[in-house]
Every structure is written in C-alpha cells, then in structure tokens.
Amino acid sequence: MTRLLTLLAILAVTPFASADAPKETKLIRSAKSGPWSSPATWESGKVPGAGARVQVAPGHRVVYDVKSDDVIRFLHVAGILTFAHDKDTTLNVGLVKIQAGNDATENGFDCDAPGADAKDFPPGVLLVGTPGLPIDAKHTALIRLHYVKGHDPLSCPAIVCCGGGMDLHGAPMSRTWVKLGATARKDATEITLAEPVTGWKPGDRVILTATTRQIKVKKTFRPSTKDSTETEERIIKAIAGTKITLDKALWFEHRGDGDYRGEVANLSRNVVIESADPRNGRGHTMIHHGSAGSISYAEFRQLGMPGVLGRYNLHYHQCGDSMRGSSVIGASFWDSGNRWLTIHGTNYIVVRDCVGYQSLGHGFFLEDGTEVFNVLDRNLAVQAYNTKPLPRQIIPFDKNDGAGFWWANCHNSFINNVAAECDEYGYFFQAAKTPDFDPKLNVMRPDGTKARVDIRTLPFVRFEDNVTHCQRRHGFNLGGGVPFGPPNVGDVGPDEKHPFLIKNFKAYNVHWAIHPVAPCVLIENLDIQNAEYGIWRPVYNKHAYASINFKDVPQNLMYAFEPQGRPTLGERKPLQPVDDLPPITVITHVLQKNDKLLVRGTTSDNGTVTKVLVNGEPAKATRPNFAEWEITLDRPRVSIRIEAHAEDAAGNVEKHGHKVTWTAP
C-alpha cells in the first residue's frame, strides 16, 4: 500500500530531488572498444565517475561491466553499449540517449536534429541482452534513472531511443501469468497454479488478482477511489511444480475453480529499468520513429511522470510502420505514474504475455486514433486507476479514468487478454467528433497506403477470447461516453458487411458487463456472470447477438435500460458480414541456430488463416490460427532478404507483407 500512497502524492508535478551536482561536465568519449571498467577505453584515461557526461563514440563497442553507485549525468550511445552477461551490473544515470553522430545534446524527450556527420555513422545501439542471448537468470542488469540538476524536470530522467537500436532481454519464462488451479483461501500461505511454470523462483514478487469486485468489500481501501481492493501482492518463498509457498498469509479468498477464476502474475525480471526516487523524480522510456529492437522479460518499475503528456512508462512515439517487427514480450510494468505501455501513432507492434499492475490513468493505451495493425495478445491488466486528463492530450474527451485497455481505433487485434480490478473500465473504445477533435484521420490501410478515414468506421482486425472481471464499473465500453452520455460514437460505425465482431467475451463479477453503443455490432458467445447489469444501455443500431449466457444477473437487468428492437439471438440480420480483409503478418524474431535461421512471427486475421509463407515456404503454426508461427531457413554466408505474408480461408492474400534483411554478424 505504500506505493499507492506514493502515487497519490505525485499526482501533480512537484519539485524534483536530484542527484549531486555534476563533478565532471566535459564530455568523456570512448577512445576504442573495450570494457567500461578499463581506463584505456576512455579518451580521458579514467573510468567515468559521478556527474560525468559520457559518449560511446561511433564505431566503438563498449561492454558495461560494473555495478556502480556513481550517477552518470548523461550517456550518449552513438556506438554500441552492451551489458555484460557474466556478472551483475548496475547503471545509475540521469539520461540515456541512443542516437547516431557526435552531437551529444541533453534532451530527454524530442530527438535533436542529427549533426551533419550523423549520416556517416551507423545508429547507436543499447544491448541489455539480445533475443538470441538474453541476460542469464543467474545475473541481473539494472538501469536506475535519477534526476540530475540542470536537466529539464519535465523530460528527465529518461531513456530515449532516437532512431537507434534498443534491445532489453531478460531470462525467459514459460508464462508470466497463469490462472489459479484451485481456490486460494483466506489465511492460506500456499497456492496452486493451473499449470506449472518455468522461470519463476523464490524471491520473485507475485500478485493474485481479486475475484470479488471492489464495490462490495469495506475492509481495505484504495485511496484513489475510496473503494476496496482485493488484489494481493506477495513474495515467493518456495515453488515446486504448481505449488507456490508465499511469504505471508492471504487476506482474502481468491477463486480458483470453475470458469471464473483469478490469476497469478509474476512481476520480477532480471533486466530492470526503475526510478531511483519515484516520489520526487520518476523516469520514462521513449522510442522514436526509425528505431529498432525489441523487449522481452524486462521489468519497468515505478516509472512514468504523473500528469505529464508523453512521459510514459514505455512509449512508442509516432513510429508509423518504421518499427514493424518490434515486440514487447513477457515484460512487467508496475507502480506506474503514467500508463504502462503507450503505442502512439505506431503500427504493427506485437505486445504479448505482458503484465501491467497499478497505473495512474489507462494502462495499455493506443494514444491518438491513428494506430492500426497492432497485436495485443495474452496480456494482463490489473488496477488502472482513475486520475486527471493530461494537459494538451490529443483526444480531448478522454477522462483518463482508469481503463486496462483503451483505444480510439479498433483496427487492431485484442486476443486472450484479461483486465481485472480497474477503476472504471476493463476495455474502452472511445471515439467521437467534437469541436476540438475530428475523427477523420490519415490511417494506414492493409495495402500499405494511407487514406483519410473516419476512425469510428474501422472494424476490429480481431477481438476474441478476452476476459474482464472485478471492474469497479464497466467490463467493456464499446463506443459509449463518460459515464454514459456524450461524447460517444453517435450513429457512426463500420458498415453492415464489416461489423465490430466480438467473439468469446467473458465478463464476471462486474458492475456493468458490456455497454455496446457503436452501430453494426456482432457478438458471438458472450458469457456474463455475477453482474449488477448485463448488457447495459445498448443502442440497437444494426446489432446481432448469438449465444449469450447470463448467470447470477438480475432477470430485469440482463438487458438494462434497453430501447425497443432487441436482436433475436442467433439471427445475423441486418448484418451481412463478409471477409475481405487480408491477414496482418509481423516477423518478430530471426535467430541464428548454427547453420540455420529460426524465423518466428505472428499473424492476425478476422477469419481463419490457412497459411503463412516465408520466402515462398510454408511456416508451421505453433499456436492456433497462426497467432504464432515459425520456420527454419538455411543461414546465408552474408545476408538474406526474408519476406512473409499470409492467406486466409476467404481467399484474401496479404499484399503488404513483412520484409526484413538479416545480415551475418
């Protein structure tokens, strides 16, 4: 609970405490490739110390091999900075900037115009592990962000990738969160998982999600809402198979049998980005257009600047399609002052198996309505909190009132996600035309071109097998206002042939299960259990529902405050859905395996994917419907162009496939 109080204390931007004033202000440049700890690596002939301004110069590869308490003021990665794999490492720093060239300007948000020489150098690269060689579980790599006097307190501390490469890869886990395998009773110190996991160990921090919604309990209180919470945080004392022994007894019961169970999530990773002083100087991480790299099994803790636009925990900032192939897999984001993960003006990002826990404002957040073809798959969102709108935010009517998943453009994929115990919404699609926002935006189309389109008319690529439970208010708000009035989508939505298709959605132990306001909605297999209201204030404008199951919902509130014209279950009229959307494919990994290349990726489609072709050869599906796939190719001596595209059962062929070039190291 101390972290929750900390979050409340920093709702407004406050004066920042700082590290000591710099003792060294001259830029210390690397003289050659070598270990950070070696004086010979540096032009100054000494290892950079507290207050230093440091540049890993273009063409040099420096291995960060120390565990130091000294706070580096500024680190410009213009060459390659890679963290050692054979020892624990700690970097205390005010600002890390990854950018080509020799110009070392201390800016913690915007990318500076590159110097005239930047075009002559390859991009800077930060490597804290790689996809093929993550930091071993025996070691930790920690980057701790400090505010340093003289930096802009509204932009620093920070890690900013300006067209460079940034890879953060910790020790893999088989799963980062799983369902409970048996009910965990109050006062229990042992819990049972639904399946065994690898990569979890004693000392890891875990959470057990609530299975009783907040509004019903009065024993403990979350100050942000003055309502109670039953998600609990514990440390693993021992683990064997599916059995975990906790460091302390549970305060509440967590249901773990039947169809409506809670989750257990691991927050600990061995690659960590954190704020040194989260009360007075939170940091943020930001990735700009033209950057490269991915993240797996890294921990982002106590980041995100409260109340500051764009200074989020992890932020893809206006990357367009320049980062197609980038993925965030198995990461944990917790105790955030501003979002967990923001995808802003960026397409084709794959976010899978991530855990978000405690955030001021929305958690997994697609920011401005231009974002398309992103895949959010098997993520867990717990306790996104109600807070204030951000100054000068792009969507003016967004109240920032605590949604696990929030977006203004549905042309993305949401599959197998769970949202639990958020202040207002599990899932929220919000778009409207207002005097200060025009929803007609320039959006990428499946063929790779762009067109100006009303984002309210774009259907899901896929929305399937998502779950919401224990929300304080809405399980899923599809196009409604706040709390239920304007602004909302009005009568604008996709057409009858391309409706919003929602499949296998489950809402349990919620207040309002689903609020379908948008026109042209097809719901298949909706399961609502223990809700105050089932389908709440629906707007029957070309809706069709099938296979709806209510359990423990008041009879007169299964369809609450509905207008006339309820759809007949099983009848698809007036909708006439057709599948003319091609699949969307992303190559996420190209890994060297001796004389072979292992290529992995993900494909999403609104129907059934029949095949994925990589350089003309069929890939093997490793999850249903090619949600994940792989193929092995012969490794070339120098380089190879890899092209992947998919086809679906309706005959749609992806024309704008994904193309990458792999070059031998």
N, C-alpha and C positions, 0 to 999 in steps of 0.2 A: 504493500500500500504506500510505502514511502515514495516510490516512483510516481504514483498517481498524484500525490500532493505536489511533487516537483513539477509535473506537467501543468497543474493549475497555477503554480507560482510564476510561470513564464509565459502566460497567455499573451501578455504584451511584451514588446521588445524592450529590454531593460539594459542598463549599462553592463558591459561585459568585463568580467575579471580577465586578466591576461597573464600570460607567461612573462617572465622577466624581460625587461627591455633588452634588445639585442646587444651582445658584446662585440659582434662582428657584423659589419654591414657590406663590406666588399664581397663581390660575387666570387665564390670559390668554385673553380671549374675543374673537372676531371682532366688529368694530363694524359691518361691512357686507360685502357680497360684493366680491370683488376678488382680486388676486394675493397669494399668500403673501408674496412678497418686498416688498410695499408696506407701509410703516409705517402708512399710512392705513387699511389693512384691519383693524387691531387696536385695541381699546379703549385699550391702553397707549401707543399711538403709536409702538411699535417692533416690529420683527420678532422673534418668539420665538427665544430662543437656547438654549444648553446648559442642561439641567436644567429647562426650562420645563414647566409644566402648561398645556396648550392646549385650548381648546374652539372648534370650528367651530360657531357658535351656530345654533339652529333658524332656518330661513328664509334662511340665508346660503349662498352658493356660493363657495367659496374654491378657487382654482387653485394647486396645489402646483407651483411653477416654479423650484425651486432644487436645487442639488447641494451639499448641506451636510454637513460633518463633525460639526456640533453634534448631541449626543444629546438629543433631546426626551424628557423623563421620561414624559409621559403625553399622549396625544392623544385627546380625546373628539370623535367625529364625530357631532354631533347635527343638523347641516345637511348640506350636500353638500361633500365634498372630492374634487376631480377632479385628476388628474395631467396636466400639460401634455403636449401632443402634438408640440410643435415644438422640443423640446430634451431633453437627457439630464437625468434627475432622480434624486436620492438622498435618502431619508428615513432617518435614524438615529433609532431610537425604542425606548423601553422597553416601552410598552404602547399599543396602539391599540384603542379600544373604540367600536363603532358602535352607537349606541342613542339612541332619541328622548328628548327632555326636557333639562332643565338640570342634572340630578344627575350630577356627574362623580366617581363613586367608582372608586378604582383597584383593581379586582378582575379578575384575569386568567383566571378560569375560569367561575364562575357569573355569570349575569345578575342584576343587582341589581333589586329591586322598583322599577319605574319611579316617579318622583316624581309628585305629584298633577297636575302640569302636563303630563306626557308625552302624555296622550291628546289634548291640544290641538295637538300638533305632528305633522307627517309624520315617518316614520322617518329616521334618519340614513343617509347613503349614501356609500360609498367607491367611487370610479370610477377604476381604473387601466386606462384603455381601456374600450370598450364592445363588445358583439357586432358592431355595425354599423360601429364606428370604433375598431379596436384600435390600440395604440401602434405607430407605424410602425417598420419594420425598421431605419430609419436611426438610431433613438434607443433608449435603454434607460431603464427605470424600475425602480429598486432600492429595496426596503424592507429595511433591515438591523436586526435585533432585538437589543437589548442588555439585559443585566440591569443594573438600576439599584438602588442601595442603598435599602432601605426597602420594596421590593416583596417579595411572597411568592415565595421562590425555587422553590416547587413549582408555581407558576402563571404566573410571568413569567420572561422576556419573552413577549409573545403578541400576536396579533391576534384579537379576539373580536367576533363579529357577533351582537348581541343583538336580534333582530327587526328589524334594519335591512337595508340593501342592500349587497352587496359584489360588485363585478364586477372581475375581473382578466383582461385580454385582451391577449396579445402578438401579434406578427406571425404569420400563419398559415403552416402548412407543408402540402404536399400529402400527405405521410405523415411520421410521427415515427419510424417504424422500418420496415424492409423486410428481405426475405430477401437473402442473398448471391446474386449472379448467377454466380459462379464460385468455385472453391476458392481461398482466400487462403493462400498457402504461408508456412511459417516463413521469417522474414527479409525478407518482402515489405514494400514501402512503398506499394504501390498495390493497391487492392481494387476489385472490381466489384460493383455493386448489381444486383438482379434487375430494377429499374425505375428510371427517372430520377425525381428528387425536386426539388421547389422549396422554397425557404425555408432550405435548408442553405447554409452559407457558410464560407470559411476562418476559422479561429479557433474554430469550434464544437467542443465535446467530444463524442466518439462512443465507443460501446462495440461490440465484436464479441463475441457470445456464444460460449461454449465449444461444441465439438461432440465432445469426448471427456470422459467423466464423471470427476469428481474422484478417485474412489477408485482409479483406475488409474495416476495420474501422481504422481511423487515429486520434481518439480523445484522447485516453489514451494509455499508452504504458507499457508493462511489460518489465522491464529491461533485463530479461533473454533471450528474443528473439527479442526485439525491435519491436515487433508486438503488436497489441492492444488486449485487453481482455474485455469481457462484462459480465462475471460472477460478481455478486454484493453481497456484504456482508452487512447484516443489523441486527438490534436487534428488537425482537418482543415487540411492545408496548402494544398490546391487541390482544386477539384471541377469536373468537366466532364462533363455527361451522366450516365452511370452509373459513371464512373471517379472515385475519390477517392484523392488522394495524402495519406499520413499523415505526421505529424511524426517518427515513429520506426518502425523495422522491427518486425515482429511477432515475438513469442517462440514462438508456437505456430501450427500449421496449423488453419484453420477451414474445414470442409467447406461447399462452396457449389454442389454439383451433385446431381442426382437428387432423391429425395423427402425426404431427411433433411439439411436444410441449417441453417446458423446464421443469426443475424440481425445486422443493423447498426442501432443506435439512436442518435439524436441527443438529447443531454441539455441542450443550450443553448437558452435562450429569452431574449427581450429584456425580459420582465417577470419580475422575480426577487424572491422572499422568501427571506431567508437569516439564519442566526445569525451575529452578529458574533464570538462566541467559542465555537465548537462544543465545545471541550474543557471549558469551565467554565460555560457558561450557554446551553444550547440553548433556542430558542424553539419555539412551537407556534401553529397556527391552528385556530380553532374557530368553528363556525356553529351557532346555536341555532334552536329552533322559531320559526316565523313570519318567518324571514329570507327574503331574496330575492336573486337574482343568480346568475351562472354564472361559470365559469372556462374560459379557452381559451388554450393555448400559453403558459402561465406555468410558471416553474421554481421548485420548492421544494427548497432545498438545505441540508443539514446542520441540519435541524430535528428535532423530536421529542425529548422528555425521556426519557432511558433510565430504565426501572424505575418510571415514574410513571403511574398509571392516568389515562386520559383526556387526556393531554398528547401528542397525536399530531401528526405532520407536517401532515396536513389531516384535519379531523374534523367530520362532520355529526352533531350531538349531539341525539338524541331529537327529531327534527323531525317525526316522524309523516308525514302526507301534505301538510304545510304548504308543502313546497318542491317539490312536483310541477312539473316543468318545469326544475328546476335541472340543469345538466350540467357535467361536468368533461371537457373535450375537449383532447387534444393536450398535456396537462401532462407535466412530468417531475418525478419525486421521487427524489432520490438522496442517499446517505450519511445515512440517517435513523437516529436513535437510538430510534425507537419508531413502527413501521408506516410505510407510505406514505400510504394513504388508508383511513380508518375510517368506515364507514357504521353508525351506532348508532341503533337504534330509528327508522329513517328509511326511507321507501318512495319509489319512483318516481324515483330518481336515475339519470341516464344517465352512464356513465363509458366514454369511447371514446378509442382511439388514445393512451392514456397509457403512459408508460414508468416503471417502478419499478426502481431499481438500488441495491442494498445497504441492508438494513434490519435492525435488531435486532428479532427476532420476525417474526410473519407480516406480509406486505406489503399486499395488497388484502384488507381484513378487515371482515366483517359481524359486529358485536360480540355481540349478546345473544340472537339467535334469533327476534326479532320482525320482522326486516327482510324485506319482500316487494316484488315487482314492480320491483326494481332491475335495470338492464341493464348488464352489464359486457361490452363489445364491443371486440375487436381491441386488447387491452392486452397489454403485455409485462412480465413479472415476472422479474427476474434477481437472484439472490443474496439471498433472505430468510434470515436467519441464526438459528440456534438460540440462544436466550437463556433467561432465567428467567421463570416466570409473574409476572404483575404483582400487586402487593398488592391484595386486595379485588376481584379481577376477577370479572365476572358469571358466566362459565362456569368453574366451579372446576376442572374436569378438563382444561382446555386447558393444554398444557405450553408454549405459545408457542415452539415448537421449529422454526420456520422453514418456513412454507408460503407459496408465491407467492400463492395464493388460499385463504382459509379462511372457512368459514361454518357456521352451525348450523341454517339454514332454507333448504331447496332451492327455495323458491317464488320464484325469481329467474331471470334469464336470463344464461347464460355462453356467449358465442359468439365464435369466431375468436380466442381468447386464446392466448398462448404463455407457459409457465413454463419457465425454464431455470436450472440450476445452483443450486437452493436447497438448504439444508442437509438438509431432511427430506422435504418434500412439494412437488410441483407444485400439486396441488389436494387439499383436505382438507375433506370434510363430516364434522363431528363433533357428535353429539348423544346424550345419554344421560339416563336417570333415575338419580339418585344421592341419597343422604340430604340433600345440600345443594343439589340442583337439580331442579326439577320442569319437565319439558319441555312441560307443558300451559300455554300462554301465550295472551294476548289478542292475536290477529293479525287484520290487515285481510283481508277477503275481496274477491273480484272485484267485488261489487256496492257496495263502499264501506262496508259494515257491518263490525263486528268480532265475532269469536267466539273463545271459548276452545277451543284445539285442541292436540293433541299435535303439535309441530312435526316430529317424525320421520315423520309420515304425509303430509306435503305434498310433492307431486312437483315436479320442475323445471317452470318455465314453458318453458324451453328450455335444453338443454345440447348444443351442436353445434359441430363443426369446431374443437375445442380441441386444443392440442398441448402435450406435455411432453417435455423432453429434458435429459439430463445431470444428473438429480437424484441426489443422494447416496444417497437411499433410495427413497421412494415417488414414482411418477409421479402416481397418483391413488388416494387412500384414501377409499373410499365407505362411511363409517359404521363403520370399524374403530377399535380402541383404540390405545393408545400403549405399546410399539411395535406389538403385535398382540393384546394382551389387553384385559380390561375397563378402564375403561368404554367400551362401544360401544352401538350402537343396539339390540342384542339382537335380538329377533324382531319388533320394531315397525317398520313402514314403511307406505308407501301400499298401497292395495288393488290387486287384480288388474286393475281397469279403469283405474287411474291410476298405472302403474308409473313408476319412475325411468327415463326414456328418455335414453340416451346415444348420440349419433349422430356418426359420423365422428371418433372419437377416435384420436389418433396419439401413441404413446409410443416414443421411441427413445433408445438409449444411456443406459439407466436400470438401476437395480438391481432394484426390484420395479415392474413396469409398472402394474398395477392391482390393487387389493385390494377386491373387491366383497363387503361384509359385509351391507349392508342387504337386506331382503327385497323382492320384487317389483321386479326389475331387468330391463330390456330393453336390450340392447346391439346396435346395428346398425353395422356397418363399423368394426371395431376393428383397428388396424394397430400391431403390436408388432415392433420391430426392435432387435437387439443389446441384449437384456435378460438379466440373470442369471436372473430369474424372470419368467414371463409373467403369467398370471392367478394371483395369489398368494393362497393360503389363502382361496379363495372359500367362501361359505356359500350352498349351493344351496337357497334357500328361495324358490320361485316365480321362478326366473330363466329367461330365454330369451335365447340369443345367436345372432347371424347374421353371416355374412361376416367371420370373424376370420382375420387374416393374421399368421402368425409368420414372421420372418426372422432368422436368426442367434440363435435362442433354443434352449437345450438341449432335446432332444426330451422328456426325462423331467421337465422343469421348465416346459413350456408351461402346464400346469395344475398348479401346485406345491402339494403337501400338500392335495389336494382330498378332500372326502368323496365318498361314493357319490352317484350321481344326476346326473351331468353332463348339462346340457341338450343335446338333439340340435340341431345347427346348422340354422338355418332354421325350426325349429318354435317357434311362439309360445306354445303351451300350456305351463304352465297359465294364462298371462296372456290376458286378453281386453280389450285396450286400447280405450278409447273416447275421443273428443274432445268433452268438454262444457265445456271451459274457454274462456271468451271471450278475445279478444286484449287486450293491455295497450298503451295508447297514451299517449305523452307529447309535448306540444308543446315543443320546445326553443328555437325562435327565432321572433320576429316582427320582421322587419326592414323599415324604410321604404325603398322604392325609388321615388323621385319621387311619382307619384300612385297607387302600388300598395303593397301589403304582401306581402312574401315570408314565408310561414309554412312552417317546417320542423319535422319531428318524427321520432319513431321508434316503431315498433310491434313487439311481440314476441308470439309465439304458439307453442303446442306443435304446431301443424299449419301449414297453408298459409293465409296471409292473402289474401283475394280483393279487398278494397278498404278504403281509408281515406276517410272522408267528413269534410270540413271545412265547417261551415255548410251541410251538405247537398250539397256539390260534391265530386267525386272528386279526390283528390290523386294525384300522379304518383310512382311508386316510383323512387328514384334508386339503390337497392341491392336485391338480390333479397329477396323476401318482405317488402317494405316495412320492412326494417331501417332505412332512411332514406327519407323522402319529403318532397315539397314541393308547395305550391300558391300561386298568386298571387291575391290578393283586391284589390278596389278599396279604396283608402285613404279612410277617412271623414274628415269635417271635424273631428269632436270625438273620438269613441270608438267602439269596436266590441266586441261580445262574440263571441269565437271559440270554437267547440265542435268537438272532433274525437273520432271514435270509429271503430272498425274492425269488420269482419266476416270470418269465416273460411270455409273450404270446407265445414266440417261444419255450417254454419248458425248458429254461435254469434255473437251480436251483443253487442258491448261496451255494457253499460248504464251503467257508471260511467266515462264518457268524461272527457276533459280539457277544462276550460273556463277561458279566460283573458280578461281585458279589456285591450285596447290603447287607450291614450289619446294623442292627438296631443300632441307636446311644445309 
